[in-house]
């Protein structure tokens, strides 16, 4: 195995070349992962007529930027974009608040019934949220909250979002050394003070991961908005994207792909700069169970 | 629980006050959980014993009639269960095999490896609606980009989303590419936990790459594989966005899967009572899978890395 320990940069480059087969396999495997993004972006600046031209240019010679303008006149896309930003932000803050409180309590505070309550939450972790859509829809109808953003905010905050968040935050607080908090007790802090001044600041990485997961799951949600929201100005992004169709339901591809590009590219840009943190956040979902 | 001396104030000890804080901390979550998860799970069982139309509002208690209809008189239910099985049986092994392969490729310390990891993971953070829209475009019949490429190779691609069999395959494929990155990074983390001495020792004994994978890597990955499998199976039961956007259950109902059928009965046909009994089926399947996982976990506990 000596030869696989390159010492100088030139040797390392040589080693990289020696692994050309691994690179070739990975490059070939990347095709179905990259192709949809490339096609989405390059088609977003094509006209409806040359969107099916073949062979396709790598990037259109005469980019049709007007698609990005038409997207906003076809439906209230800016408003819909803002709706998604607003809802996802509120859901994220709500889940962080509620889940850090309850996750901390289940990890640290002893009180009667703690294990029973936590077991309930743990069981719900593996139950698909789709099981509860009908009863929740009836609750929302009873409160006259259908066709508002309220269901899209409170159901994730109190349902699946905080169930997973509670579990994740509990895991984090469990591995925090108790001694750090004991100094707070000696200083005369009560539990809330210990939580706010000592535990919460240390939980920043876990809270960040929870924020990433919660924001994206709200930003990408489709089923709940489909059920609860009917009016165009109330649409969220996923609903809006699926709605660039003509009167017969045939997709207006140039607009649909331009809108999809506008929805996906900002997320991808954030991802490019925070790849490490985002992937690590998602790996938290692998520790459950 | 703590070594600190609890100062007595107004009759309540620190520990007693602490448990009050405990209730205060869990109350917001617990109240919301009761209203939006616990009561709904119980009431979905009750609703499943009603005949209820969402539009007319007509309600009557019909006992287990919905289940009788489901098992005895609804061919679309059995078709849906069959499709869901086909979907999971196609998606799960494909997803896990691909994730294992990609994780093994990414586990090597090669220059530029983080770039490839980022590429394989990118669809995971992309909205499934956006992903499905792009695939709907790519998979079109005669004018779709995929078929145009195939034509260059002299192949005549089918109308993927409107041909029975191909439609299911296309949904599975696009969904695997969308989600495999998550399983890949979970496997990758587990691979990095395998002590390198074990692999090196086997190599010194003359084991080749395939043997090392089969005799060392795979057994040590077993707990992770099991967890990933259960998560992937439950995830595969939940597929919805891809069905709505790519096939709407067609052609010839060949892609009607369980969650789509619940949605269809409740919000297209407005039979919420019947839809609730379908939701109970989903609940029972998910619960069974979770219990199986917990039971199996005991057997694997000594292997945990």
Interface residues (C-beta under 8 A of the other chain):
Chain A: X1 X12 X13 X16 X19 X22 X23 X25 X26 X29 X30 X32 X33 X34 X35 X36 X37 X39 X40 X43 X52 X54 X55 X56 X97 X98 X99 X101 X102 X104 X105 X106 X109 X110 X111 X112 X114 X117 X120 X121 X123 X124 X126 X127 X128 X130 X131 X132 X133 X134 X135 X136 X137 X138 X139 X154 X155 X157 X158 X159 X160 X162 X163 X166 X178 X182 X185 X186 X188 X190 X191 X192 X195 X216 X219 X220 X222 X223 X226 X227 X237 X238 X241 X242 X251 X253 X256 X257 X260 X263 X264 X267 X268 X271 X272 X275 X278 X279 X282 X283 X285 X286 X288 X289
Chain B: X1 X2 X3 X4 X7 X14 X15 X17 X18 X19 X20 X21 X22 X23 X24 X25 X26 X28 X29 X30 X31 X32 X33 X35 X36 X37 X38 X39 X40 X41 X43 X44 X47 X101 X102 X105 X108 X110 X111 X112 X114 X116 X117 X118 X119 X120 X121 X122 X123 X124 X125 X126 X127 X128 X129 X130 X131 X133 X134 X135 X136 X137 X138 X143 X145 X148 X152 X173 X177 X181 X182 X185 X186 X189 X200 X203 X224 X227 X228 X230 X231 X234 X237 X238 X240 X241 X244 X245 X259 X262 X263 X266 X267 X272 X275 X276 X279 X280 X282 X283 X286 X287 X289 X290 X293 X297
